[in-house]
């Protein structure tokens, strides 16, 4: 990547959120995503659970908008 590249404010906000979430995860769980203690199916299950949470959040937002 070009070392002179400066992301726009929207991209920087996303980067900052990723960094904050990674820090929170390290503090809460004591590991990072560099961990090697999970197998393929474990990672896939975590991914599936996160997507299910996202669907629940989307449904909640839709219900709030309808009110």
C-alpha positions, 0 to 999 in steps of 0.5 A: 500500500502507498505509505502516503495514502490517507483514507477519507473520514468515512473509511477512517471511522471504520478503521477506528471501529475495527481497532476498538473492537479488536482491543475490546475482544483482546481485553474480554477474551484474552486472545486476538484473531491470530489465535490458532486454537480453533478448527475450521468448523469452530470458525464457521460456527462463530461466523454463523452465530454473528450473522444470525445476530445481525439478522436479529438486529436488522429485524429489530430496526425494521420493527422500530421503523414501522412504528 
